[in-house]
Amino acid sequence: MMGGVEVKLDTALVLDAQKGGQEGFTRLYQAVAPSLYRTALYTLGNSHDAEDVVSETFIEAYRGLGALRDPQAFMPWIYRILSARCNRKIREYVRARNEMDIDELLHLPGDQDEFSQTVQQRTDLLRALQQLGDEERQIVILSVVDGYTAREIAQIIQAPQGTVSSKLFRAFKKMRKYLEGGKLS
């Protein structure tokens, strides 16, 4: 998997955390947090807000972990929590500014080699990504940034794999059209 945490996380970590041990939950957090942070960062475009959303996600997960019946369902469960938190934050952005501030998105942290694209290309890609709906954006980010397959994304967002594949295809088509200078439909 490309830099992300696999959907099938070691269930021993989840089971240990469910026993109520602080140390077990800490190990689970360390295994999952980087992937959640990347997803939140690319969804929100702001490192401070991404950190906040991931923290809020883990607080909610800590409180509800005991009620999780199937430890193998942990990754889809925590991604649903993260998605809800990110969507709330996006609604706050919209209310506060009436639109996303693309300038903030340009300050994503990262190694220059990792982001070898020019500033203009990066700006265009971020703007194209922001043109997508929330669910489309989430699917693209999970696919491109975290390297999840359509099957894994379907598990995370609890949707049929065919639906995820077609939404991913349509989202890439919309982004391509936007980048080529056309309007999104």
Secondary structure as the mmCIF struct_conf table of DSSP 4:
data_model
#
loop_
_struct_conf.conf_type_id
_struct_conf.id
_struct_conf.beg_label_comp_id
_struct_conf.beg_label_asym_id
_struct_conf.beg_label_seq_id
_struct_conf.end_label_comp_id
_struct_conf.end_label_asym_id
_struct_conf.end_label_seq_id
BEND BEND1 GLY A 3 GLY A 4
HELX_LH_PP_P HELX_LH_PP_P1 VAL A 5 GLU A 6
BEND BEND2 VAL A 7 LYS A 8
HELX_RH_AL_P HELX_RH_AL_P1 THR A 11 GLN A 18
TURN_TY1_P TURN_TY1_P1 LYS A 19 GLY A 20
HELX_RH_AL_P HELX_RH_AL_P2 GLN A 22 LEU A 44
BEND BEND3 GLY A 45 GLY A 45
HELX_RH_AL_P HELX_RH_AL_P3 SER A 47 GLY A 64
HELX_RH_3T_P HELX_RH_3T_P1 LEU A 65 ALA A 67
HELX_RH_3T_P HELX_RH_3T_P2 PRO A 71 ALA A 73
HELX_RH_AL_P HELX_RH_AL_P4 PHE A 74 ARG A 97
BEND BEND4 ASN A 98 GLU A 99
HELX_RH_AL_P HELX_RH_AL_P5 ILE A 102 LEU A 105
TURN_TY1_P TURN_TY1_P2 LEU A 106 HIS A 107
TURN_TY1_P TURN_TY1_P3 GLN A 112 PHE A 115
BEND BEND5 GLN A 117 GLN A 117
HELX_RH_AL_P HELX_RH_AL_P6 VAL A 119 GLN A 130
TURN_TY1_P TURN_TY1_P4 GLN A 131 GLN A 131
BEND BEND6 LEU A 132 LEU A 132
HELX_RH_AL_P HELX_RH_AL_P7 ASP A 134 VAL A 144
TURN_TY1_P TURN_TY1_P5 VAL A 145 VAL A 145
BEND BEND7 ASP A 146 ASP A 146
HELX_RH_AL_P HELX_RH_AL_P8 ALA A 150 ILE A 157
TURN_TY1_P TURN_TY1_P6 GLN A 158 GLN A 158
HELX_RH_AL_P HELX_RH_AL_P9 GLN A 161 LEU A 179
TURN_TY1_P TURN_TY1_P7 GLU A 180 GLY A 181
HELX_LH_PP_P HELX_LH_PP_P2 GLY A 182 LEU A 184
#
